Amino acid sequence: MRTVYLNGEYLPENEAKVSIFDRGFLMADGVYEVTSVLEGKLVDFEGHAVRLERSLNELNMPHPITKEELLDVHRELVRLNDIDEGMVYLQITRGAPDDRDFVFPDPETTPCTVVLFTQNKPGLANSPAAKKGMKVISIDDQRWGRRDIKTVQLLYPSMGKMMAKAAGADDAWMVEDGHVTEGTSNNAYIVKGNTIITRQLSNDILHGITRVAVLRFAKEAQMQVEERLFTIEEAQDADEAFITSASTFVMPVVEIDGKAVGTGEPGSVAGRLREIYLEESIKAAV
């Protein structure tokens, strides 16, 4: 049985309880982060901690735990649950007031709820999916306008994954005003020649932590990076396509809306970036 963390305590997962009045449950009033674990160490922890602070600030939510304390909790959960490869999930909500109300509760009397748990994922780095690539479909992007804040309101991305599943695909790329925003839980990229193309940062997409690292590694490897809008049609005609996220790292996309991308096989750029990312991230992991 897993040990989880809840508001300062390490508990067996079946003993951890959250109030029915918690605003994460009633209002999706919460933020989250997922940090990967490779060889028992945390990947890109600093980036996730910084983005967490930004999300809390954007929602005018208190900071109930310091970065140093958060690192200690992550490490302790990895140790207690003997995680070699997997993930640590973190969620902070605005807490549980005495009753349901649209108005934010007073932070002086309603402390935030802080939850962390681990997910054991053996073979995360050597995922078979990376060798065969994934298939995606396109769907309309019907999310709220602040996708740059990593909130727990994930209903539409969940629906998108189910749409993909029903279509025999692995994931969905969301499209707004004719251009790809991102995947349901990942950033989207295409490759044309030696140029990697991905949507520029704005409120329209999540500012991916893996995205930052991968683009930095790409530039260091003398690859060209162009941050701009692109369409599904352009993606279908690209040489390669791929996604990045904390749990998939760099994952090739070989088919979009039933049409093969490039050769229909994982491309060399995505493959090389995955190798570099894993190698460098494991070296820098904490």
Secondary structure as UniProt FT lines:
FT   STRAND          3..6
FT   TURN            7..8
FT   STRAND          9..12
FT   HELIX           13..15
FT   TURN            20..21
FT   HELIX           23..27
FT   STRAND          30..38
FT   TURN            39..40
FT   STRAND          41..42
FT   HELIX           45..58
FT   TURN            59..60
FT   HELIX           67..80
FT   TURN            81..82
FT   STRAND          86..93
FT   TURN            107..109
FT   STRAND          113..120
FT   TURN            122..123
FT   TURN            125..126
FT   HELIX           129..132
FT   STRAND          134..140
FT   TURN            147..148
FT   HELIX           155..166
FT   TURN            167..168
FT   STRAND          171..176
FT   TURN            177..178
FT   STRAND          179..183
FT   STRAND          187..192
FT   TURN            193..194
FT   STRAND          195..198
FT   TURN            203..204
FT   HELIX           209..220
FT   TURN            221..222
FT   STRAND          224..227
FT   HELIX           232..236
FT   STRAND          240..245
FT   TURN            246..248
FT   STRAND          249..256
FT   TURN            257..258
FT   STRAND          259..260
FT   TURN            262..263
FT   HELIX           268..284
//
